[in-house]
């Protein structure tokens, strides 16, 4: 019987095959929602959907696009902002 904290669907069920052809369930936390643009709310491309402990170990260049307002604005809103400035 799983522990009480594993009974809710907030934990993801991952079926893992062990040696000796035994399959067990591992419980993992779900991934967070996609990062969104600060202006239009569109999903940002180039920004990974990872939990904070994984983002800590990731290189800065892998966390957001290397362009002005990268990781904050989508490319469309970024272009508009640069044109208007």
NULOMI-265168 format. One line per field, with one value per atom (N, C-alpha, C, CB): x, z, y; residue number from 0; residue in one letter; atom name. Coordinates in pm, 1 decimal. Each point is the difference from the previous one (the first is absolute). Glycine has a CB too. Example, Ala and Ser with C-alpha at 12.3 -4.5 7.8 and 13.67 -1.06 7.14 Angstrom:
2
u: [1319.0,-89.0,90.0,-189.2,154.2,82.0,-77.0,118.4]
w: [780.0,0.0,0.0,124.6,-196.6,6.0,73.0,-214.5]
v: [-569.0,119.0,120.0,-117.3,222.3,119.0,109.0,-62.8]
i: [0,0,0,0,1,1,1,1]
aa: [a,a,a,a,s,s,s,s]
at: [N,CA,C,CB,N,CA,C,CB]
//
This chain:
85
u: [84.6,-84.6,89.1,-185.3,158.1,84.6,-25.2,0.3,99.0,-14.3,-103.9,240.1,-296.5,-106.0,37.7,-78.3,202.6,43.9,6.4,129.8,-122.2,7.8,-136.1,222.7,-328.4,-133.0,-60.4,-33.3,75.7,-55.5,68.8,-53.5,-8.9,56.6,98.0,-209.0,242.3,101.5,137.4,-136.8,150.6,123.4,-18.3,56.1,47.4,-3.8,43.6,47.2,-118.4,36.6,89.9,-215.3,334.5,96.1,25.9,107.0,-136.8,23.0,145.5,-242.7,317.3,142.1,25.5,58.0,15.3,31.9,130.2,-118.4,114.1,117.5,61.3,-97.1,213.3,60.5,-86.0,233.0,-235.0,-85.5,-141.9,141.7,-159.0,-128.3,-112.5,69.8,-35.4,-100.4,-28.5,76.0,-202.5,-38.8,-56.5,-47.9,103.9,-46.2,-42.2,152.7,-230.6,-43.5,86.4,-237.2,297.2,70.7,-88.3,230.4,-236.2,-81.4,91.1,-175.1,146.0,80.5,-92.9,175.9,-120.2,-79.6,-19.0,87.5,-199.6,-29.7,82.2,-231.1,246.7,73.5,-86.9,129.6,-67.7,-77.5,-52.4,137.7,-229.2,-56.9,106.1,-230.1,204.5,96.3,13.0,-54.8,174.7,23.7,-79.1,232.2,-289.4,-83.3,57.5,-200.3,162.6,43.0,-64.9,27.8,48.3,-49.3,-104.7,220.7,-222.8,-92.2,-125.1,195.0,-176.2,-116.3,-41.1,70.2,15.0,-35.5,23.6,-165.5,230.9,29.1,111.7,-70.5,71.8,103.9,134.8,-169.3,272.6,133.4,72.1,10.6,44.3,79.3,144.3,-157.2,229.2,139.8,20.4,41.8,-152.5,9.5,-47.2,-37.9,124.9,-38.7,-106.2,227.7,-305.5,-103.5,58.5,-190.1,263.0,63.9,-26.0,176.4,-159.4,-16.5,121.6,-139.7,125.1,109.5,131.8,-173.2,169.1,124.4,75.7,-104.6,34.6,67.3,50.8,-146.5,72.1,41.0,127.5,-240.7,262.3,119.5,127.3,-133.4,130.6,119.9,19.7,-26.0,-77.5,5.8,83.0,-225.3,294.6,77.4,-94.4,184.7,-138.5,-82.6,-46.6,124.5,-38.1,-35.2,-109.1,232.8,-252.3,-103.9,-135.1,178.7,-176.8,-121.9,-86.2,122.1,-60.7,-77.1,74.8,-101.5,31.0,65.5,92.1,-197.5,309.0,95.8,-33.4,180.4,-281.0,-40.1,-58.7,-45.3,26.1,-58.3,-136.5,123.8,-148.1,-124.0,-22.1,-97.7,204.6,-10.6,-49.1,183.6,-285.3,-57.0,-106.8,214.5,-242.1,-102.4,-108.5,171.1,-127.3,-94.2,13.5,10.0,-120.7,6.8,65.0,-208.0,250.9,74.3,-84.6,132.2,-263.0,-88.2,-8.9,-131.0,109.0,-9.7,134.6,-186.1,294.8,134.0,26.5,79.9,-117.8,18.3,-77.9,33.4,-157.7,-84.5,62.0,-205.9,256.6,59.2,123.4,-86.8,170.1,120.9,-35.3,125.7,-228.3,-43.2,-51.5,-59.7,-16.4,-62.5,97.1,-210.1,324.5,95.2,87.0,-0.8]
w: [0.0,0.0,0.0,123.3,-212.7,-3.3,121.3,-250.5,283.6,108.8,-38.3,71.0,28.0,-24.1,-97.1,224.8,-217.0,-89.2,-145.6,189.1,-215.4,-136.4,-60.0,56.5,23.4,-50.8,-89.3,205.1,-188.2,-82.4,-135.5,205.6,-303.8,-134.5,-16.7,-85.4,196.1,-10.8,-21.7,148.3,-111.0,-26.1,-127.5,248.6,-331.8,-127.5,24.0,-131.0,72.6,13.8,-115.0,120.3,-87.1,-100.4,22.6,-15.5,-85.1,10.0,-35.9,-57.2,150.0,-18.3,3.7,104.0,-202.1,-6.8,76.0,-224.1,319.0,77.7,-56.3,205.1,-154.9,-41.4,52.1,-0.1,-71.5,39.1,-49.9,201.5,-303.2,-66.9,96.7,-177.8,279.1,92.9,-34.4,182.7,-189.3,-31.8,126.2,-243.2,280.5,118.4,-39.8,148.8,-63.1,-25.9,81.2,-46.7,-20.3,66.5,-10.4,-52.8,157.0,1.4,-14.8,144.7,-245.8,-24.6,-6.2,-126.0,159.3,-8.3,-146.3,224.6,-254.0,-137.2,-40.2,24.0,-154.5,-51.6,12.6,-160.7,179.9,7.5,-137.7,196.6,-197.4,-126.5,-78.6,103.4,-233.1,-85.9,40.9,-188.6,167.7,25.8,-102.4,95.8,-52.8,-89.7,-18.8,72.8,-184.5,-34.4,97.1,-245.2,288.4,96.4,-61.2,116.2,-249.3,-65.0,-50.4,-65.5,-21.9,-64.0,64.5,-210.2,293.7,68.0,-81.7,121.3,-236.1,-84.0,64.8,-209.6,180.1,54.1,-62.5,36.5,45.3,-48.5,-53.4,165.2,-285.1,-56.5,42.2,-198.2,220.0,40.7,149.6,-210.8,288.7,146.0,47.3,18.0,50.1,38.6,109.7,-63.6,63.2,101.2,104.6,-168.2,262.7,101.3,139.9,-165.3,262.7,139.8,44.5,45.1,58.1,41.9,28.8,92.6,-34.8,32.5,-125.6,211.9,-323.3,-126.4,-67.7,-27.0,40.6,-60.3,65.9,-53.5,181.2,72.0,-64.9,210.4,-252.4,-53.7,-148.4,170.7,-236.1,-143.0,-27.1,-29.7,-82.3,-38.8,-31.1,-90.9,112.0,-22.6,-145.2,182.8,-276.3,-142.3,-37.6,-48.4,129.3,-27.6,61.9,-10.8,99.4,71.1,-78.3,210.5,-297.4,-78.0,-127.1,209.6,-312.2,-125.6,22.6,-131.1,59.8,16.5,-99.2,78.6,-46.3,-78.2,98.4,-212.7,172.9,92.9,49.3,-116.1,244.3,66.0,-12.0,-47.7,26.8,-12.1,129.9,-169.3,161.7,118.3,67.3,30.8,-82.5,57.3,-103.0,153.6,-275.6,-107.4,-113.9,61.7,-131.6,-119.7,-111.0,68.0,-174.4,-105.5,-65.9,-40.3,27.5,-62.7,83.4,-103.4,233.5,89.0,14.0,124.5,-128.0,9.3,-120.2,129.4,-249.6,-122.0,8.5,-132.7,180.0,11.6,98.7,-53.3,165.5,101.4,-52.9,177.0,-251.2,-56.0,-105.4,44.5,-124.7,-104.0,64.7,-155.3,264.7,64.8,83.6,3.4,33.0,85.4,-77.9,153.2]
v: [-118.8,118.8,125.0,-125.1,221.1,119.8,89.7,-10.8,89.6,96.8,104.9,-37.4,103.2,97.6,109.2,-47.6,95.9,108.3,-44.2,95.7,-226.5,-50.4,-33.1,-88.6,98.3,-36.5,107.8,-135.5,260.8,107.4,1.6,135.4,-73.1,6.2,116.0,-103.9,172.2,104.6,-62.7,151.8,-279.3,-73.6,-82.2,-9.6,6.8,-72.1,-143.4,211.9,-307.5,-140.6,-41.7,-47.4,-0.5,-43.1,-148.1,231.4,-312.2,-143.7,-27.3,-52.8,-5.5,-26.1,-149.7,221.6,-270.2,-142.2,-25.8,-21.7,-68.7,-36.2,-127.3,109.3,-143.9,-125.9,-115.1,103.5,-211.8,-112.6,18.9,-36.1,119.1,28.5,37.4,-157.6,237.1,50.3,145.8,-160.5,196.4,137.4,64.3,-60.1,175.2,72.1,140.8,-136.1,198.7,137.1,95.0,-76.1,175.2,108.7,123.1,-98.1,177.7,120.3,120.8,-111.5,194.0,120.2,120.5,-133.7,249.5,123.4,37.7,78.9,-17.4,39.9,121.3,-91.5,108.9,115.2,125.0,-148.0,265.3,123.7,40.0,73.1,23.3,46.9,75.8,14.1,6.1,69.1,145.8,-155.9,211.2,142.1,81.2,-46.6,157.8,80.0,140.1,-131.2,192.9,135.9,98.2,-62.7,163.4,97.9,93.5,-12.1,26.2,92.9,-71.8,143.1,-243.8,-63.1,-132.3,108.9,-167.3,-124.3,-125.8,130.8,-119.6,-117.2,-83.1,127.1,-257.1,-87.5,35.8,-185.2,192.0,37.0,-122.2,188.1,-174.7,-108.9,20.4,-26.4,-82.4,8.4,5.4,113.5,-118.9,-1.1,-136.8,253.0,-330.5,-135.7,-2.8,-73.6,-34.0,-23.2,-93.9,33.8,17.9,-84.1,53.6,-63.0,-24.7,37.1,81.9,-208.5,291.8,88.2,-71.4,146.3,-266.5,-69.4,-42.1,-79.9,59.1,-32.9,126.9,-203.3,311.9,127.7,52.8,51.6,-82.6,44.6,-52.2,7.0,-134.3,-63.1,29.0,-178.1,229.5,28.9,126.5,-110.2,112.7,117.6,115.5,-146.5,268.5,119.2,9.0,117.7,-158.9,7.8,-100.1,75.9,-179.7,-98.4,37.7,-173.4,272.8,39.6,97.7,-36.7,116.3,98.4,33.9,94.8,-43.5,38.7,119.8,-86.7,89.2,110.2,111.5,-161.5,238.4,117.1,100.6,-138.1,262.8,96.8,-47.3,185.0,-173.2,-44.2,-151.3,225.2,-302.4,-144.8,-61.6,1.2,-85.9,-63.5,83.3,-113.2,235.6,87.3,29.2,102.3,-63.6,32.3,-100.5,244.3,-269.7,-84.1,82.0,-133.1,67.5,70.0,109.3,-209.3,186.8,98.2,128.4,-188.1,173.4,116.7,70.1,-112.5,35.0,56.9,89.4,-200.6,153.0,80.2,131.0,-210.6,201.6,120.2,99.2,-137.4,87.4,87.3,72.4,-153.3,80.1,59.7,104.7,-213.3,187.0,96.4,128.8,-191.2,178.3,115.4,82.6,-128.9,72.6,71.8,93.4,-189.5]
i: [0,0,0,0,1,1,1,1,2,2,2,2,3,3,3,3,4,4,4,4,5,5,5,5,6,6,6,6,7,7,7,7,8,8,8,8,9,9,9,9,10,10,10,10,11,11,11,11,12,12,12,12,13,13,13,13,14,14,14,14,15,15,15,15,16,16,16,16,17,17,17,17,18,18,18,18,19,19,19,19,20,20,20,20,21,21,21,21,22,22,22,22,23,23,23,23,24,24,24,24,25,25,25,25,26,26,26,26,27,27,27,27,28,28,28,28,29,29,29,29,30,30,30,30,31,31,31,31,32,32,32,32,33,33,33,33,34,34,34,34,35,35,35,35,36,36,36,36,37,37,37,37,38,38,38,38,39,39,39,39,40,40,40,40,41,41,41,41,42,42,42,42,43,43,43,43,44,44,44,44,45,45,45,45,46,46,46,46,47,47,47,47,48,48,48,48,49,49,49,49,50,50,50,50,51,51,51,51,52,52,52,52,53,53,53,53,54,54,54,54,55,55,55,55,56,56,56,56,57,57,57,57,58,58,58,58,59,59,59,59,60,60,60,60,61,61,61,61,62,62,62,62,63,63,63,63,64,64,64,64,65,65,65,65,66,66,66,66,67,67,67,67,68,68,68,68,69,69,69,69,70,70,70,70,71,71,71,71,72,72,72,72,73,73,73,73,74,74,74,74,75,75,75,75,76,76,76,76,77,77,77,77,78,78,78,78,79,79,79,79,80,80,80,80,81,81,81,81,82,82,82,82,83,83,83,83,84,84,84,84]
aa: [x,x,x,x,x,x,x,x,x,x,x,x,x,x,x,x,x,x,x,x,x,x,x,x,x,x,x,x,x,x,x,x,x,x,x,x,x,x,x,x,x,x,x,x,x,x,x,x,x,x,x,x,x,x,x,x,x,x,x,x,x,x,x,x,x,x,x,x,x,x,x,x,x,x,x,x,x,x,x,x,x,x,x,x,x,x,x,x,x,x,x,x,x,x,x,x,x,x,x,x,x,x,x,x,x,x,x,x,x,x,x,x,x,x,x,x,x,x,x,x,x,x,x,x,x,x,x,x,x,x,x,x,x,x,x,x,x,x,x,x,x,x,x,x,x,x,x,x,x,x,x,x,x,x,x,x,x,x,x,x,x,x,x,x,x,x,x,x,x,x,x,x,x,x,x,x,x,x,x,x,x,x,x,x,x,x,x,x,x,x,x,x,x,x,x,x,x,x,x,x,x,x,x,x,x,x,x,x,x,x,x,x,x,x,x,x,x,x,x,x,x,x,x,x,x,x,x,x,x,x,x,x,x,x,x,x,x,x,x,x,x,x,x,x,x,x,x,x,x,x,x,x,x,x,x,x,x,x,x,x,x,x,x,x,x,x,x,x,x,x,x,x,x,x,x,x,x,x,x,x,x,x,x,x,x,x,x,x,x,x,x,x,x,x,x,x,x,x,x,x,x,x,x,x,x,x,x,x,x,x,x,x,x,x,x,x,x,x,x,x,x,x,x,x,x,x,x,x,x,x,x,x,x,x,x,x,x,x,x,x]
at: [N,CA,C,CB,N,CA,C,CB,N,CA,C,CB,N,CA,C,CB,N,CA,C,CB,N,CA,C,CB,N,CA,C,CB,N,CA,C,CB,N,CA,C,CB,N,CA,C,CB,N,CA,C,CB,N,CA,C,CB,N,CA,C,CB,N,CA,C,CB,N,CA,C,CB,N,CA,C,CB,N,CA,C,CB,N,CA,C,CB,N,CA,C,CB,N,CA,C,CB,N,CA,C,CB,N,CA,C,CB,N,CA,C,CB,N,CA,C,CB,N,CA,C,CB,N,CA,C,CB,N,CA,C,CB,N,CA,C,CB,N,CA,C,CB,N,CA,C,CB,N,CA,C,CB,N,CA,C,CB,N,CA,C,CB,N,CA,C,CB,N,CA,C,CB,N,CA,C,CB,N,CA,C,CB,N,CA,C,CB,N,CA,C,CB,N,CA,C,CB,N,CA,C,CB,N,CA,C,CB,N,CA,C,CB,N,CA,C,CB,N,CA,C,CB,N,CA,C,CB,N,CA,C,CB,N,CA,C,CB,N,CA,C,CB,N,CA,C,CB,N,CA,C,CB,N,CA,C,CB,N,CA,C,CB,N,CA,C,CB,N,CA,C,CB,N,CA,C,CB,N,CA,C,CB,N,CA,C,CB,N,CA,C,CB,N,CA,C,CB,N,CA,C,CB,N,CA,C,CB,N,CA,C,CB,N,CA,C,CB,N,CA,C,CB,N,CA,C,CB,N,CA,C,CB,N,CA,C,CB,N,CA,C,CB,N,CA,C,CB,N,CA,C,CB,N,CA,C,CB,N,CA,C,CB,N,CA,C,CB,N,CA,C,CB,N,CA,C,CB,N,CA,C,CB,N,CA,C,CB,N,CA,C,CB,N,CA,C,CB,N,CA,C,CB,N,CA,C,CB,N,CA,C,CB,N,CA,C,CB,N,CA,C,CB]
//
